[in-house]
Every structure is written in C-alpha cells, then in structure tokens.
Amino acid sequence: MYLLEFESQQQQEAGIVIKYLKEMWLERITQSVKLRLRDISGKKWFDLEQKNHDEYNMININRFMSLITYRMQVYLKVFDCICFDLIRFIFNMYNKICA
C-alpha cells in the first residue's frame, strides 16, 4: 500500500467516524436520555418538554443536560487525542520505513 493510498483510506475512515459522531451518536444519546427519563418526566424535575426558560433553569434537567454536554465534549476530546496520536504513530512508522 502506497502512502497516498493510505492517506486516502485514512481520510475516508475519518469521514465515516465524523459522520457517525455528528449523526448516529448524537441520535442514540438523545434516544437513551428520553428513554431513561420517560418514567419520571411527569414529576417536572426532569421534564423534557419544558418550555418556560426560567423554570428550566431552576429544575434538575438544566444541570443534567449540562452534565451530558460536558461529558460528550470530554469524550470527543479524548477521541480526538487518540486519533491524533495514532496518526502521528503511523506517520512516524512510515517515515522510519521509507528513510
């Protein structure tokens, strides 16, 4: 496999992963949260249909959504670091082989 073929394949795979993270991953998390909160949503503490912004800021759903957002950001940063380290490792390996 030539370096250009490898680079093209890596870009294609990275595109697939990015598409998954932007579409499927987000959709699955949304479905999971709705499923878990379905039974307790009538108590107004985790009401997903809350329309009043002031009430939303005072109930637990605001803190819960902030926690989910934070964790998603952490996972994406970790994933980004892992991908970057892997690409750097492969690049260095090819440089050693080609040198």
N, C-alpha and C positions, 0 to 999 in steps of 0.2 A: 504494500500500500504506500503510495507516494504521499508526501507531506501535504500537497494541495487536496488530494482526495480525503485525507484525514481531517484537514481543516474544514472542508465542506461538510463532511459527515458530522463533525462536532457542532458546527453551526446549525445543521438541521436538527440534531438531537436537542440542542439548547432551545431552539424554537419550539419544539414539541413540549419541553418541560415548562417553558414560559407560558405557553397556551394553556397547559393543564393548570398551572398556578393561578392564572387570571380567570379561568372559566370553571373548570370542574372542582378544583379545590375550594374555591370560594362558595360555589353552589352546595357542595357537600357539607361544609361547615354551617352554612345557613340552614340547611335541612336538619342537621343534627341539633342545632340550638333550638329551632322551632319544635322539634320532636320532644326534646327534654323539658322544655318549658310549657308545653301544651297543657299539662295537668294542673299546673299552678298559676296559669295566666289569669284566672278569674279572681285571684286574690289581690290584684293590682300591683303587687310588688315586682312582678316580672311580666307586666302586661306589654306584649309585643305590638299591640295596636294603639298604644298611647299616642294621642295627637297633641295634647297640651304640653308645650315645651317646658313650662315652669314645673308642672307635675313630673314630667320625665326627669328633670334634673334632680328632683328630690327622692325619687324611688330607686330601688336597687338595680333596676335594669340599666340605668346610666352607668353605674360602676361596673356592672357585669359586661356591658358592651365595650367599655374602655379596657377592661382586662382582656377580652377576646382580641381587640385590636392590637394591644400591646404584644400579646403572645404571637399573633400572626406576624407582626413585624420582626420579632426576635427570630422566629423560625425562618423567615425569608433571609434575614441577615446571616444566620448560620449556614443556610443552604448556599448563599452567595459566596461565603468564605470557603466552603468545602469545594464548590465548583472552581473557584479561582485557584485554590491550592492544587487541585487535580490537574487543571490545565497547565499550571506552571511546572508541575512534576513531569507531565508528559512532554512538554516543550523542552525541558532540561534533558530528559532521556533521549529525545530525538537529536538534540544538539550534540550529546556525547557520542551517539552512534554515527552521526554524519561527520564529526570532526576527525 
